[in-house]
Amino acid sequence: MTCIKKIAMTEPLVDTVEAQQICTKTCQLKSLDLQTCTKDDLQFTVPYRIQASRNDYIHALVVSFDCGFTKGHKEVWLPTGPRAKYTHWRQTVFYLGEILTARQGEVVEGEFTLKCNERNHRDLDLRISVNFEGENHGRTQAAYDFRLR
């Protein structure tokens, strides 16, 4: 099963995540204006920094989006995160190769890279680097590659 696990871990899981499963504060990765953004804006590397909101184990990083319709008479926001009211949009779960043991207040940081796959423009290649030093965990520095089809 180890060979299957390695392949399976490179494909993110698109699913509904319950709010109580989230043990960190959120951070914004990227903000895009859909009226002015270009194709090049959709490929990026950005830093992230999340802080544990309780003592817990971090198995994965979860990504969602909020969409704002701000040009009309009334501003409307569609949040799709685990703490928002359920919509048909789901979250994307990126399982880490190592489980992090985090205490409240400890920080996980790194970089999130997203780009189009060179062979299939409908696929996305992602890389998430993780830097973490926890009192009960020790130090972890790793980078994980994913492919979203």
Secondary structure, 3 states (H helix, E strand, C coil): CHHHHHHHCCCCEEECCCHHHCCECCCCCCCCCCCCCCHHHHCEEEEEEEEECCCEEEEEEEECCEEEECCCCCCEEEECCCCCCCCCCCEEEEEEEEEEEECCCCEEEEEEEEEECCCCCCCEEEEEEEEEEECCCEEEEEEEEEEEC
